[in-house]
Amino acid sequence: MHSIPNKDNFSDAYADKAPWDIPRAQPAFVEAADRVAGQVLDSGCGTGENALFFAERGHAVTAIDFLEEPIVRARPKADERGLKVDFRVHDALALEALGETFDTAIDCGLFHVFADEDRWRYVAGLTQVVRPGGMLLLECFSDQEPGEAGPRRISQADLREAFAAGWTIESITPTQFQVIPEYADTFTPGGPKAWFVVARRT
Ligand SMILES: C[S@@+](CC[C@H](N)C(=O)[O-])C[C@H]1O[C@@H](n2cnc3c(N)ncnc32)[C@H](O)[C@@H]1O
């Protein structure tokens, strides 16, 4: 049984070496970049590599994380690369409070951290802030990843249930998260197995 990580768990991860904090965008998002349109929300952005990747492609990006530490690390990256991203400390369980709507939301490793009741709240928020016709691109741990290390596993059925109302799932494809070298032996060779979801807001 996987425990649900809390803020302290994420703070501890950033105080050490966070397994997901690779110095580039996750390959699944790079491959799917052409599916991303318009104004982008990166939900649970960490130190911002995916947000910065989409900013470099010309998108206006708002990127949120509920911890200050990753946001404080993300902002100078934008300055160093001459990019503009609106990095904000904000809880993804209160997306409506952003007061903005988006053409595309990306979620790289956030959906799978929520307990069931928060998952519903999170999806309800996404449904409010992504404009009808807009897209969601989401990568989460897959139930195909063996062992207990890392977050709870997500099945295709979980994804279809979570996005049954207000969304059409266009595809769910198997992929792998890249992790930092220190975690190479912790997961399946090549990185933990993941699902990459493309969903359209109806
Ligand atoms: C697995 S990490 C992925 C970070 C980033 N997307 C990446 O790919 O490097 C999940 C991130 O979500 C953040 N997070 C967890 N719960 C959150 C919440 N309720 N609201 C906003 N961010 C949250 C954590 O602080 C962490 O940075």
The ligand as a Gaussian input file, in Angstrom:
#p B3LYP/6-31G(d) Opt

LIG

0 1
 C        6.743000      14.479000      -8.777000
 S        6.971000      16.204000      -8.600000
 C        6.996000      16.723000     -10.298000
 C        7.510000      18.122000     -10.490000
 C        7.575000      18.603000     -11.927000
 N        6.296000      18.569000     -12.587000
 C        8.595000      17.811000     -12.726000
 O        8.208000      17.110000     -13.660000
 O        9.785000      17.907000     -12.391000
 C        5.369000      16.761000      -8.034000
 C        5.364000      18.231000      -7.687000
 O        4.038000      18.605000      -7.301000
 C        4.113000      19.469000      -6.188000
 N        2.821000      19.346000      -5.497000
 C        2.361000      18.326000      -4.748000
 N        1.124000      18.589000      -4.297000
 C        0.794000      19.810000      -4.793000
 C       -0.348000      20.622000      -4.692000
 N       -1.423000      20.263000      -3.962000
 N       -0.353000      21.805000      -5.330000
 C        0.723000      22.204000      -6.066000
 N        1.845000      21.479000      -6.183000
 C        1.878000      20.288000      -5.558000
 C        5.321000      19.020000      -5.398000
 O        5.838000      20.030000      -4.571000
 C        6.280000      18.626000      -6.533000
 O        7.067000      19.715000      -6.935000

